[in-house]
Amino acid sequence: MRVIAGELKGMKLKSPKGEGTRPTSGRAREAIYSSLQFKLPGTVVLDLFSGSGAMGIEAASRGAFRVIFNDSSKEAARLIAENCVKARLNAEIHSMDYKQLLKKLAAEGVKLDIVFLDPPYANRYGEGAIKIILRNGMMNPGGVIVHEHLADAKFDYPEGVEVKSKRYGNAAVDFLYVSPKT
């Protein structure tokens, strides 16, 4: 897997081995970043279920000011750290349950501009994370939550977000645009 564009374009990233991590396809990553390209410079980004850290590193490559990485797997967190060292990023990397990290960030008053959610498809962690983020007012006005999931999965998103969906094979990506009142 490689960084698609920006300052780090072409940099090869290490990925966790085994079935526990499923990277976002190159086609989906390109489409996601095509949709976000003008929103990235100067933003605070959370890559909540990071895996290799590719989504967050891509955001940093394209001008994000601060990127927060999290993966509950210690092995994934170690690889994210290696990828960030290689990229010369001064990154914030956590290896916690997503609920614990969101609670910590909310208590610190962290405000997010872009959130990437690509949890294991077999659960509803993404939907849970969205509810926690919005309930705690963690998004800046006009922020975007990018939720990747199985294309056939249906979610009951909270009010106050505009949802646009795109499908990539058996995966789908929902862009949740947070209104200024949320």
Secondary structure by P-SEA (a helix, b strand, c coil): ccccccccccbbbbbbcccccccccaaaaaaaaaaccccccbbbbbbcccccaaaaaaaaaacccbbbbbbccaaaaaaaaaaaaaaccccccccccaaaaaaaaaaacccccbbbbbcccccaaaaaaaaaaaaacccccbbbbbbbccccccccccccbbbbbbbcccbbbbbbbbcccc
